[in-house]
């Protein structure tokens, strides 16, 4: 560990509560963990907030699939405001506890946190994740390098259709970041998408051209006529392997 890293760790020790100093989340509090420390406090835009911000308005509803520790839920909460609503889904118990802690630190009342995975059905799932990198986790049957994610647990699973049909408002935007399992998320949201056509921010983890998440993009384009672009606005006609790159799925005009 370099001298700079040691200094940062002293200022942002794991488990401490700190306040965001710059950027769109300025003033919000969070619990320091690996990957949610100094860069988060300084407003470094590693979550594409500058792209998402202009697409959010007060009163909107956002479904945050892959809530992790609340990094994005805090952002969505601020941008949709008291009249809006955020539904965030996170299956890993340790992450879910941190997520709820961050919501409580900021006394957020417009966020509902659900401790569940999201997939194509409501059957329990085997879920693997890396305990030292809390953002890395997915279903064990998704296209991931399992040998690097040492912990496997059984988690409840819901679908976006079921979450919506339980009485929650339909989303204006869906954020999907589930390390390769996004194809199942789309499979479980067909009625919701058909009836509501939300905008979809989709972080892709695809090892090859036949990966489930790329198949999901093709389905969005062919069945529902979504326009798929990168975050620079360039239309994506062909989908090839990518890992961690985000795309925007713009619904057709109604």
KAHU-V241741 format. One line per field, one symbol per residue. ss: DSSP state (a for helix, b for strand, c for the rest). phi: phi as a letter, one per 20 degrees, with the letter a starting at -180 (. if undefined). burial: I if it has 9 or more other C-alpha atoms within 8 Angstrom, else O. A space follows every 50 residues. Layout:
ss=???
phi=???
burial=???
This chain:
ss=ccaaaaaaaaacccccbbbcccccccccbbbcbccbcaaaacccccccaa aaacccccccbbbbbcccccaaaaaaaaaaccccbbbbbcccaaaaaaaa aaaaacccccbbbbccbbccccccbbbbbbccbbbbbbbccccccaaacc bbbbbcbbcaaaaaacccccccbbbbcccccaaaaaaccaaaaaaaccbb bbbbbbcccccaaaaaaaaaaaaaccbbbbccccbccccccbbbbbbbbb cccc
phi=.fgffffffffcfgnfecdfebnfegnfdbefbfnccffffemfeedlff ffgfedcgnfdcddenfldngeffffgffemgeebcdddbefgfffffgf ffffgdleddcdddeafcbebdefcecdbefecfedaaffeeeceffede dccdcfccdfgfffffoffffebcdcbcloefffgfgecffgfgeclffc eceeccebfeggfffffffgfeedmfddcffenefdedddgbcnedcdde fffd
burial=OOOOOIOIIOOIIIOOOIIIIIIOIIOIIIIIIIOIIOIIIIIOOOOOIO OOOOOIOIIIIIIIIIIIIIIIIIIIIOIIIIIIIIIIIIIIOOIIIIII IIIOOOOOOIIIIIIIIIIIOIOOIIIIIIOOOIOIIIIIOOIOOOOOII OOOOIIIIIIIOIIOOOOOOIIIIIIIIIIIIIIIIIIIIOIIOOIIIII IIIIIIIOIOIIIIIIIOIIIOOIIIIIIIIOOOOOOOOOIIOOOIIIII IIOO
